[in-house]
């Protein structure tokens, strides 16, 4: 039987956070019911892959993919999206900057009929202004130049309906920017 929810988490050198991430995600998964957790190793050089294998052995809900080298965040997300079986697909990063505890809020909105539910950051505590300011400018400039309405101050943390993911998976783009593509889908 296919799970109702799929969580896709790209992982790159996250050995220091992956067990804490799993602990916190497990609590959420227990609330959701039928769920699969797909960890995508993006060519990590640390023990991330080893820890992912251990989690897979311990918990049947955990699957992992391992890319042959570091292809980058967006390709890792895409690999996970190509693998999912759920109807509601949640993408979040492994670094715990986005709290997995708000996933039930995303699920509630999806159950109300929204095709894409964005998690919007109100603070970026662990990032310096040297990282925050260029990101602030980039997204506002992109919004003005593109013919696509990309929500401001949202990262990859979102819940997408299966229909959205099917459209994304059918797109031929090789150099993907999933944040932009998911807005472009138009569902």
Secondary structure, 3 states (H helix, E strand, C coil): CCCCEEEEEEECCCCCCHHHHHHHHHHHHHHHCCEEEEEEECCCCCCHHHHHHHHHHHCCCEEEEECCCCCCHHHHHHHHHHHCCCCEEEECCCCCCCCHHHHHHHHHHHHCCCCEEEEECCCCCCCCHHHHHHHHHHHHHHHHHCCCCCCCCEEEEEEEEHHHHHHHHHCCCCCCCHHHHHHHCCC
